[in-house]
Amino acid sequence: MPRFWEIRVFDSLEEQSHCLVPHHRMSETQVLDAARSIVAKSLCDDKIIRCYLNIRKGGPPRLTLLDERRVSPHPEWTLGENPHVTIRIVDKP
């Protein structure tokens, strides 16, 4: 049975887009980078920069909008807040 990366983009609870990519066409790193790019499209430059700050005292706090959060012991992640992206592996006949 073929396996796919399922990439879904939500604005609140409303699904904005849905994409299936054959699993063999993207690595885990590539699919997470693609999801970061999708989330970053909705951010202003200042917020993108703040996502890459190191964690030190002083200055603006680091944002975690581009950090992936694993939501399952299986390959399944979420990134962003609103909009947010979910990624998982699915089997399709």
C-alpha positions in Angstrom: 0.0 0.0 0.0 1.5 3.4 -1.0 2.4 5.8 1.8 2.0 9.6 1.6 2.9 12.7 3.6 -0.4 14.4 4.3 0.1 18.2 4.7 -2.9 20.2 5.9 -3.0 23.9 6.4 -5.7 25.3 8.8 -6.9 28.8 9.6 -8.5 28.3 13.0 -10.5 25.1 12.5 -11.1 25.7 8.8 -8.9 23.7 6.4 -7.3 26.0 3.8 -5.4 23.4 1.9 -4.6 19.7 1.8 -1.8 18.0 0.0 -0.6 14.4 -0.4 3.0 13.8 -1.4 4.4 10.3 -2.0 6.5 9.4 1.0 9.5 8.5 -1.1 9.6 12.0 -2.7 10.4 13.9 0.6 12.4 13.2 3.6 11.2 14.0 7.1 13.5 17.1 7.1 12.2 18.3 3.8 8.6 18.0 4.7 9.2 19.9 8.0 11.1 22.6 6.1 8.2 22.9 3.6 5.8 23.3 6.5 8.0 26.0 8.1 7.9 27.8 4.7 4.1 27.6 4.6 3.8 29.0 8.1 6.4 31.7 7.5 4.4 33.1 4.5 1.8 34.5 7.0 4.4 36.1 9.3 5.9 39.5 9.2 9.7 39.8 8.9 10.1 40.7 12.6 8.3 37.6 13.7 10.3 35.4 11.4 13.5 36.8 12.8 12.3 36.4 16.4 11.7 32.6 15.6 15.5 32.3 15.0 16.8 34.1 18.1 18.8 32.2 20.6 17.4 31.9 24.2 19.2 34.6 26.2 18.1 37.2 28.7 17.3 40.6 27.4 15.8 41.7 24.2 12.6 40.4 22.6 11.7 36.8 23.5 12.2 34.0 21.0 9.0 32.9 19.2 8.3 29.2 18.6 5.9 29.6 15.7 8.3 27.8 13.3 9.2 25.0 15.8 7.6 21.6 15.1 5.8 19.8 17.9 5.5 16.1 17.7 1.9 15.2 18.6 2.1 11.4 18.4 4.6 8.6 18.8 4.1 8.1 15.0 5.4 10.6 12.5 2.9 13.4 13.1 3.7 17.1 13.8 2.1 20.5 14.0 3.7 23.9 13.3 2.5 27.4 13.8 -0.5 28.8 15.7 -2.9 30.5 13.2 -2.5 29.5 10.5 -1.1 26.2 11.5 0.1 23.1 9.6 -0.3 19.4 10.4 1.9 16.7 8.9 1.5 13.0 9.1 2.1 9.8 7.1 -1.0 8.1 5.7 -1.6 5.0 3.7 -3.8 5.3 0.6 -4.9 2.4 -1.6 
